[in-house]
Amino acid sequence: MKKTLAEKLCAIDNAGLRRALKTAESFPGKEICFDGKQFLNFSSNNYLGLAMHPRVRRAAARAVEEFGAGGTSSRLLGGSLAVHQELEKKLADFKHAESALVFPSGYQANVGIVSTLIGSGDCVIMDQLNHASLWDGAKLSGARIFVYRHADSNSLETVLKRAEKYARKLVITDSVFSMDGDCAPLAEIAALARQYGAWSMIDEAHATGVFGKTGAGLAEECGVEGMIDIVMGTLSKALGSQGGFICGPRELTDYIVNRGRPFIYSTSLAPAACAAALEAINIIREEPERRTKLLDMARYLRQKLGAPPAGFVSPIIAHIIGPVDATTRTAQHLWDNGIYAPAIRPPTVPEGECRLRFSLTSDHSIADIDTLMSVILLSHS
Ligand SMILES: Cc1ncc(COP(=O)(O)O)c(C=O)c1O
Protein backbone atom coordinates (compact mmCIF):
# COMPACT_ATOMS: atom_id res chain seq x y z
CA MET A 1 0.00 0.00 0.00
CA LYS A 2 1.18 3.48 -0.82
CA LYS A 3 2.18 5.59 2.19
CA THR A 4 0.02 8.58 3.02
CA LEU A 5 1.58 12.04 3.16
CA ALA A 6 1.23 11.97 6.95
CA GLU A 7 3.18 8.68 7.08
CA LYS A 8 5.86 10.09 4.79
CA LEU A 9 6.16 13.21 6.96
CA CYS A 10 6.41 11.00 10.03
CA ALA A 11 9.31 9.07 8.45
CA ILE A 12 11.06 12.36 7.62
CA ASP A 13 10.54 13.47 11.21
CA ASN A 14 11.90 10.19 12.64
CA ALA A 15 15.05 10.54 10.55
CA GLY A 16 15.62 14.01 12.04
CA LEU A 17 15.13 15.55 8.61
CA ARG A 18 11.86 17.43 9.02
CA ARG A 19 12.06 21.02 7.76
CA ALA A 20 9.80 23.87 8.68
CA LEU A 21 9.61 27.48 7.63
CA LYS A 22 10.88 29.96 10.18
CA THR A 23 9.57 33.51 9.80
CA ALA A 24 12.19 36.24 9.94
CA GLU A 25 10.94 39.34 11.70
CA SER A 26 13.54 41.64 10.19
CA PHE A 27 15.32 42.04 6.89
CA PRO A 28 17.76 39.10 6.65
CA GLY A 29 20.94 41.17 6.56
CA LYS A 30 24.07 40.46 8.58
CA GLU A 31 21.63 40.29 11.46
CA ILE A 32 18.25 38.60 11.49
CA CYS A 33 15.44 38.53 14.04
CA PHE A 34 13.43 35.40 14.94
CA ASP A 35 10.94 35.10 17.80
CA GLY A 36 11.89 38.59 18.99
CA LYS A 37 15.58 37.64 19.29
CA GLN A 38 18.45 39.08 17.25
CA PHE A 39 20.94 36.69 15.59
CA LEU A 40 24.16 37.18 13.69
CA ASN A 41 23.17 35.81 10.29
CA PHE A 42 25.48 33.47 8.36
CA SER A 43 22.79 32.14 6.06
CA SER A 44 22.21 34.82 3.45
CA ASN A 45 23.27 34.96 -0.19
CA ASN A 46 23.16 38.75 -0.15
CA TYR A 47 26.94 38.61 -0.58
CA LEU A 48 27.54 42.29 -1.25
CA GLY A 49 24.84 43.67 1.02
CA LEU A 50 23.02 45.13 -1.99
CA ALA A 51 19.48 43.92 -1.24
CA MET A 52 19.13 46.74 1.33
CA HIS A 53 21.33 49.28 -0.45
CA PRO A 54 19.52 52.65 -0.66
CA ARG A 55 20.25 53.06 -4.39
CA VAL A 56 18.98 49.56 -5.17
CA ARG A 57 15.81 50.08 -3.13
CA ARG A 58 15.18 53.50 -4.72
CA ALA A 59 15.59 52.02 -8.21
CA ALA A 60 13.07 49.29 -7.38
CA ALA A 61 10.61 51.81 -5.95
CA ARG A 62 10.88 54.04 -9.03
CA ALA A 63 10.19 51.02 -11.28
CA VAL A 64 7.06 50.19 -9.31
CA GLU A 65 5.88 53.79 -9.79
CA GLU A 66 6.60 53.70 -13.51
CA PHE A 67 5.69 50.15 -14.52
CA GLY A 68 3.53 48.81 -11.67
CA ALA A 69 4.03 45.93 -9.29
CA GLY A 70 3.92 42.89 -11.56
CA GLY A 71 4.91 41.71 -15.03
CA THR A 72 1.20 41.19 -15.87
CA SER A 73 1.76 38.58 -18.61
CA SER A 74 4.29 36.41 -20.40
CA ARG A 75 7.04 38.33 -22.24
CA LEU A 76 5.58 37.13 -25.55
CA LEU A 77 2.09 38.41 -24.72
CA GLY A 78 2.72 42.02 -23.78
CA GLY A 79 4.76 41.49 -20.62
CA SER A 80 8.05 42.56 -22.23
CA LEU A 81 8.95 46.03 -20.97
CA ALA A 82 11.74 48.49 -21.69
CA VAL A 83 13.24 47.67 -18.30
CA HIS A 84 13.63 43.98 -19.32
CA GLN A 85 15.46 44.98 -22.47
CA GLU A 86 17.62 47.46 -20.61
CA LEU A 87 18.57 44.79 -18.08
CA GLU A 88 19.31 42.20 -20.78
CA LYS A 89 21.55 44.68 -22.61
CA LYS A 90 23.36 45.47 -19.38
CA LEU A 91 23.76 41.81 -18.40
CA ALA A 92 25.18 40.95 -21.83
CA ASP A 93 27.66 43.81 -21.49
CA PHE A 94 28.51 42.85 -17.88
CA LYS A 95 29.12 39.22 -18.87
CA HIS A 96 30.87 40.15 -22.14
CA ALA A 97 28.31 38.15 -24.14
CA GLU A 98 26.38 38.83 -27.32
CA SER A 99 22.97 38.44 -25.75
CA ALA A 100 21.13 37.86 -22.47
CA LEU A 101 17.65 36.74 -21.45
CA VAL A 102 16.04 37.09 -18.02
CA PHE A 103 13.76 34.62 -16.25
CA PRO A 104 11.57 34.97 -13.15
CA SER A 105 14.09 32.88 -11.17
CA GLY A 106 17.47 31.22 -11.52
CA TYR A 107 15.81 27.85 -10.98
CA GLN A 108 13.54 28.49 -13.94
CA ALA A 109 16.47 29.68 -16.05
CA ASN A 110 18.36 26.44 -15.48
CA VAL A 111 15.37 24.19 -16.10
CA GLY A 112 14.50 26.27 -19.15
CA ILE A 113 17.95 26.25 -20.73
CA VAL A 114 18.83 22.61 -20.21
CA SER A 115 15.45 21.12 -21.09
CA THR A 116 15.18 23.27 -24.22
CA LEU A 117 18.65 22.90 -25.67
CA ILE A 118 18.95 19.14 -25.50
CA GLY A 119 16.50 16.29 -25.83
CA SER A 120 16.23 12.58 -26.41
CA GLY A 121 19.14 11.32 -28.50
CA ASP A 122 21.48 13.95 -26.96
CA CYS A 123 23.52 13.75 -23.80
CA VAL A 124 24.24 15.98 -20.85
CA ILE A 125 27.41 15.61 -18.79
CA MET A 126 27.08 16.79 -15.21
CA ASP A 127 29.37 17.39 -12.26
CA GLN A 128 27.95 15.14 -9.53
CA LEU A 129 27.40 18.15 -7.23
CA ASN A 130 25.62 20.42 -9.71
CA HIS A 131 22.67 22.41 -8.39
CA ALA A 132 19.25 20.74 -8.16
CA SER A 133 17.82 23.05 -10.85
CA LEU A 134 20.38 21.75 -13.35
CA TRP A 135 19.50 18.18 -12.45
CA ASP A 136 15.81 18.91 -12.85
CA GLY A 137 16.44 20.47 -16.27
CA ALA A 138 18.58 17.48 -17.29
CA LYS A 139 15.91 14.97 -16.21
CA LEU A 140 13.16 16.91 -17.96
CA SER A 141 15.17 17.11 -21.19
CA GLY A 142 14.97 13.33 -21.81
CA ALA A 143 18.67 13.36 -22.80
CA ARG A 144 21.05 10.65 -21.56
CA ILE A 145 22.69 11.87 -18.36
CA PHE A 146 26.38 11.18 -17.70
CA VAL A 147 27.98 12.14 -14.39
CA TYR A 148 31.63 12.93 -13.67
CA ARG A 149 33.37 13.07 -10.30
CA HIS A 150 33.11 16.41 -8.55
CA ALA A 151 35.39 19.09 -10.05
CA ASP A 152 37.58 16.37 -11.57
CA SER A 153 38.65 17.06 -15.14
CA ASN A 154 40.23 13.60 -15.57
CA SER A 155 36.87 12.06 -14.76
CA LEU A 156 35.19 14.51 -17.16
CA GLU A 157 37.52 13.44 -19.95
CA THR A 158 36.78 9.75 -19.30
CA VAL A 159 33.06 10.50 -19.56
CA LEU A 160 33.50 12.61 -22.70
CA LYS A 161 35.24 9.64 -24.34
CA ARG A 162 32.35 7.36 -23.38
CA ALA A 163 29.88 9.87 -24.76
CA GLU A 164 31.67 10.32 -28.08
CA LYS A 165 28.87 8.78 -30.18
CA TYR A 166 26.42 11.53 -29.18
CA ALA A 167 26.32 14.26 -31.80
CA ARG A 168 25.04 16.83 -29.29
CA LYS A 169 26.69 16.95 -25.88
CA LEU A 170 26.28 19.56 -23.18
CA VAL A 171 28.81 19.75 -20.33
CA ILE A 172 27.44 21.58 -17.29
CA THR A 173 29.05 22.72 -14.07
CA ASP A 174 28.34 25.16 -11.28
CA SER A 175 31.24 27.59 -11.17
CA VAL A 176 30.94 27.95 -7.37
CA PHE A 177 29.24 24.94 -5.74
CA SER A 178 26.42 26.08 -3.55
CA MET A 179 26.81 23.66 -0.64
CA ASP A 180 30.61 23.28 -0.58
CA GLY A 181 31.70 26.72 -1.73
CA ASP A 182 34.51 25.30 -3.84
CA CYS A 183 35.12 26.28 -7.46
CA ALA A 184 35.12 24.27 -10.69
CA PRO A 185 38.30 24.10 -12.79
CA LEU A 186 36.67 26.19 -15.52
CA ALA A 187 39.65 26.50 -17.87
CA GLU A 188 40.13 22.71 -17.99
CA ILE A 189 36.40 22.03 -18.37
CA ALA A 190 36.01 24.57 -21.19
CA ALA A 191 39.05 23.20 -23.01
CA LEU A 192 37.85 19.60 -22.73
CA ALA A 193 34.36 20.49 -23.92
CA ARG A 194 35.89 22.14 -27.00
CA GLN A 195 38.25 19.25 -27.63
CA TYR A 196 35.39 16.72 -27.62
CA GLY A 197 32.92 18.86 -29.58
CA ALA A 198 30.57 19.51 -26.63
CA TRP A 199 28.81 22.70 -25.63
CA SER A 200 29.84 24.08 -22.26
CA MET A 201 27.48 25.69 -19.77
CA ILE A 202 28.30 27.18 -16.37
CA ASP A 203 26.04 28.23 -13.52
CA GLU A 204 27.48 31.44 -12.06
CA ALA A 205 24.76 31.88 -9.43
CA HIS A 206 27.25 32.24 -6.58
CA ALA A 207 30.08 33.78 -8.63
CA THR A 208 28.34 36.72 -10.31
CA GLY A 209 29.27 39.92 -8.50
CA VAL A 210 31.81 38.07 -6.37
CA PHE A 211 34.66 37.14 -8.73
CA GLY A 212 36.43 38.81 -11.64
CA LYS A 213 38.03 42.18 -12.36
CA THR A 214 34.64 43.79 -13.01
CA GLY A 215 32.63 41.38 -10.85
CA ALA A 216 31.32 39.42 -13.85
CA GLY A 217 32.07 36.04 -12.28
CA LEU A 218 34.49 33.15 -12.10
CA ALA A 219 34.77 32.85 -15.90
CA GLU A 220 36.10 36.41 -15.97
CA GLU A 221 38.43 35.69 -13.03
CA CYS A 222 39.81 32.64 -14.90
CA GLY A 223 40.01 34.46 -18.24
CA VAL A 224 37.80 31.90 -20.02
CA GLU A 225 34.69 33.92 -20.85
CA GLY A 226 35.27 33.48 -24.58
CA MET A 227 35.51 29.69 -24.20
CA ILE A 228 32.18 29.04 -22.47
CA ASP A 229 29.11 28.70 -24.68
CA ILE A 230 26.33 29.35 -22.16
CA VAL A 231 26.51 31.29 -18.90
CA MET A 232 23.67 31.23 -16.43
CA GLY A 233 23.37 33.42 -13.37
CA THR A 234 20.90 34.69 -10.85
CA LEU A 235 19.88 38.19 -9.84
CA SER A 236 18.93 36.84 -6.42
CA LYS A 237 22.27 36.52 -4.67
CA ALA A 238 25.09 39.12 -4.93
CA LEU A 239 22.82 41.37 -7.02
CA GLY A 240 20.37 41.52 -4.13
CA SER A 241 17.31 41.30 -6.38
CA GLN A 242 15.26 38.40 -7.75
CA GLY A 243 15.31 36.46 -11.02
CA GLY A 244 17.65 34.48 -13.26
CA PHE A 245 19.37 34.98 -16.60
CA ILE A 246 21.35 33.38 -19.36
CA CYS A 247 24.04 34.88 -21.55
CA GLY A 248 25.37 33.58 -24.83
CA PRO A 249 25.04 33.96 -28.58
CA ARG A 250 21.93 35.73 -29.95
CA GLU A 251 20.68 32.52 -31.57
CA LEU A 252 20.69 30.83 -28.14
CA THR A 253 18.46 33.45 -26.49
CA ASP A 254 16.25 33.68 -29.62
CA TYR A 255 15.79 29.92 -29.53
CA ILE A 256 14.82 29.96 -25.83
CA VAL A 257 12.29 32.73 -26.56
CA ASN A 258 10.76 30.48 -29.20
CA ARG A 259 10.97 27.07 -27.57
CA GLY A 260 11.80 27.42 -23.85
CA ARG A 261 8.63 26.41 -22.03
CA PRO A 262 9.70 27.74 -18.58
CA PHE A 263 10.31 31.10 -20.31
CA ILE A 264 7.22 31.14 -22.53
CA TYR A 265 4.60 29.94 -20.07
CA SER A 266 5.39 32.21 -17.15
CA THR A 267 4.75 35.85 -16.30
CA SER A 268 7.67 38.15 -16.96
CA LEU A 269 10.11 39.17 -14.24
CA ALA A 270 8.67 41.98 -12.09
CA PRO A 271 9.88 45.45 -13.19
CA ALA A 272 11.15 46.29 -9.68
CA ALA A 273 13.42 43.22 -9.74
CA CYS A 274 14.86 44.34 -13.10
CA ALA A 275 15.49 47.90 -11.93
CA ALA A 276 17.07 46.69 -8.68
CA ALA A 277 19.43 44.39 -10.61
CA LEU A 278 20.36 47.18 -13.03
CA GLU A 279 21.40 49.44 -10.16
CA ALA A 280 23.18 46.57 -8.39
CA ILE A 281 25.37 46.01 -11.46
CA ASN A 282 26.31 49.71 -11.42
CA ILE A 283 27.38 49.42 -7.78
CA ILE A 284 29.30 46.19 -8.40
CA ARG A 285 31.28 47.96 -11.12
CA GLU A 286 31.83 51.11 -9.08
CA GLU A 287 32.74 49.47 -5.77
CA PRO A 288 35.15 46.55 -6.25
CA GLU A 289 36.12 46.96 -2.58
CA ARG A 290 32.90 45.17 -1.59
CA ARG A 291 34.04 41.90 -3.16
CA THR A 292 37.63 42.38 -1.99
CA LYS A 293 36.44 42.71 1.61
CA LEU A 294 34.06 39.76 1.23
CA LEU A 295 36.76 37.43 -0.04
CA ASP A 296 39.29 38.65 2.56
CA MET A 297 36.82 37.69 5.27
CA ALA A 298 36.15 34.34 3.63
CA ARG A 299 39.88 33.63 3.72
CA TYR A 300 39.97 34.68 7.38
CA LEU A 301 37.10 32.36 8.36
CA ARG A 302 38.56 29.45 6.39
CA GLN A 303 41.89 29.91 8.14
CA LYS A 304 40.18 30.05 11.57
CA LEU A 305 38.26 26.86 10.78
CA GLY A 306 41.45 25.15 9.63
CA ALA A 307 40.04 24.62 6.10
CA PRO A 308 42.58 23.37 3.55
CA PRO A 309 44.04 25.98 1.17
CA ALA A 310 41.99 26.51 -1.99
CA GLY A 311 42.81 28.09 -5.35
CA PHE A 312 39.80 30.36 -5.31
CA VAL A 313 38.05 31.11 -2.05
CA SER A 314 34.32 31.84 -2.22
CA PRO A 315 32.02 33.42 0.38
CA ILE A 316 30.47 30.00 1.12
CA ILE A 317 32.35 28.03 3.75
CA ALA A 318 31.18 24.50 4.50
CA HIS A 319 31.84 23.16 8.00
CA ILE A 320 31.14 19.46 7.52
CA ILE A 321 30.11 17.60 10.66
CA GLY A 322 28.67 14.35 9.21
CA PRO A 323 25.77 12.77 11.08
CA VAL A 324 22.36 14.45 11.20
CA ASP A 325 22.03 14.60 14.99
CA ALA A 326 25.52 16.00 15.67
CA THR A 327 24.98 18.67 13.02
CA THR A 328 21.55 19.60 14.35
CA ARG A 329 22.99 19.80 17.86
CA THR A 330 25.77 22.15 16.74
CA ALA A 331 23.30 24.34 14.83
CA GLN A 332 21.15 24.48 17.98
CA HIS A 333 24.20 25.44 20.06
CA LEU A 334 24.92 28.29 17.62
CA TRP A 335 21.26 29.35 17.77
CA ASP A 336 21.32 29.35 21.57
CA ASN A 337 24.33 31.67 21.39
CA GLY A 338 22.84 34.14 18.92
CA ILE A 339 24.23 32.73 15.66
CA TYR A 340 21.98 31.73 12.77
CA ALA A 341 23.50 29.03 10.53
CA PRO A 342 20.97 26.22 10.07
CA ALA A 343 22.02 22.58 9.65
CA ILE A 344 22.17 21.50 6.01
CA ARG A 345 20.93 17.91 5.76
CA PRO A 346 19.91 15.38 3.08
CA PRO A 347 18.50 15.59 0.48
CA THR A 348 20.30 18.93 0.03
CA VAL A 349 23.65 17.23 0.75
CA PRO A 350 24.59 13.53 0.57
CA GLU A 351 23.91 11.17 3.48
CA GLY A 352 26.64 11.43 6.17
CA GLU A 353 27.81 14.86 4.94
CA CYS A 354 25.58 17.12 7.02
CA ARG A 355 27.11 20.49 7.61
CA LEU A 356 26.86 24.04 8.70
CA ARG A 357 27.14 26.29 5.69
CA PHE A 358 28.41 29.74 6.53
CA SER A 359 27.78 32.32 3.88
CA LEU A 360 29.35 35.72 4.35
CA THR A 361 28.35 39.16 3.21
CA SER A 362 30.51 42.25 2.83
CA ASP A 363 28.51 43.72 5.74
CA HIS A 364 30.11 41.21 8.14
CA SER A 365 33.19 42.32 10.03
CA ILE A 366 36.19 40.43 11.36
CA ALA A 367 34.65 40.90 14.83
CA ASP A 368 31.51 39.03 13.62
CA ILE A 369 33.65 36.15 12.43
CA ASP A 370 35.54 36.11 15.72
CA THR A 371 32.17 35.91 17.52
CA LEU A 372 31.14 32.99 15.31
CA MET A 373 34.45 31.23 15.98
CA SER A 374 34.23 31.69 19.73
CA VAL A 375 30.76 30.06 19.70
CA ILE A 376 31.96 27.18 17.52
CA LEU A 377 34.93 26.58 19.83
CA LEU A 378 32.54 26.56 22.80
CA SER A 379 30.58 23.75 21.14
CA HIS A 380 33.78 21.64 21.05
CA SER A 381 34.48 22.11 24.77
C1 LIG B 1 24.01 27.08 -8.00
C2 LIG B 1 22.62 27.62 -8.06
N1 LIG B 1 22.00 27.68 -9.24
C3 LIG B 1 20.75 28.16 -9.35
C4 LIG B 1 20.04 28.59 -8.26
C5 LIG B 1 18.64 29.08 -8.40
O1 LIG B 1 18.60 30.48 -8.39
P1 LIG B 1 17.34 31.27 -7.84
O2 LIG B 1 17.44 31.29 -6.35
O3 LIG B 1 17.46 32.62 -8.46
O4 LIG B 1 16.12 30.53 -8.29
C6 LIG B 1 20.65 28.56 -7.00
C7 LIG B 1 19.94 29.08 -5.82
O5 LIG B 1 19.64 28.46 -4.87
C8 LIG B 1 21.96 28.04 -6.89
O6 LIG B 1 22.56 27.93 -5.71
The ligand as a Tripos MOL2 file, in Angstrom:
@<TRIPOS>MOLECULE
LIG
   16    16     1     0     0
SMALL
NO_CHARGES

@<TRIPOS>ATOM
      1 C1         24.0070   27.0780   -8.0020 C.3       1 LIG1
      2 C2         22.6200   27.6190   -8.0590 C.ar      1 LIG1
      3 N1         21.9970   27.6820   -9.2390 N.ar      1 LIG1
      4 C3         20.7460   28.1580   -9.3520 C.ar      1 LIG1
      5 C4         20.0410   28.5940   -8.2590 C.ar      1 LIG1
      6 C5         18.6360   29.0780   -8.4040 C.3       1 LIG1
      7 O1         18.6030   30.4810   -8.3880 O.3       1 LIG1
      8 P1         17.3390   31.2720   -7.8380 P.3       1 LIG1
      9 O2         17.4420   31.2940   -6.3540 O.co2     1 LIG1
     10 O3         17.4620   32.6170   -8.4620 O.co2     1 LIG1
     11 O4         16.1240   30.5300   -8.2910 O.co2     1 LIG1
     12 C6         20.6480   28.5600   -7.0020 C.ar      1 LIG1
     13 C7         19.9370   29.0770   -5.8160 C.2       1 LIG1
     14 O5         19.6410   28.4620   -4.8710 O.2       1 LIG1
     15 C8         21.9620   28.0410   -6.8930 C.ar      1 LIG1
     16 O6         22.5640   27.9350   -5.7110 O.3       1 LIG1
@<TRIPOS>BOND
     1     1     2 1
     2     2     3 ar
     3     2    15 ar
     4     3     4 ar
     5     4     5 ar
     6     5     6 1
     7     5    12 ar
     8     6     7 1
     9     7     8 1
    10     8     9 2
    11     8    10 1
    12     8    11 1
    13    12    13 1
    14    12    15 ar
    15    13    14 2
    16    15    16 1
@<TRIPOS>SUBSTRUCTURE
     1 LIG1         1 GROUP 0 **** ****
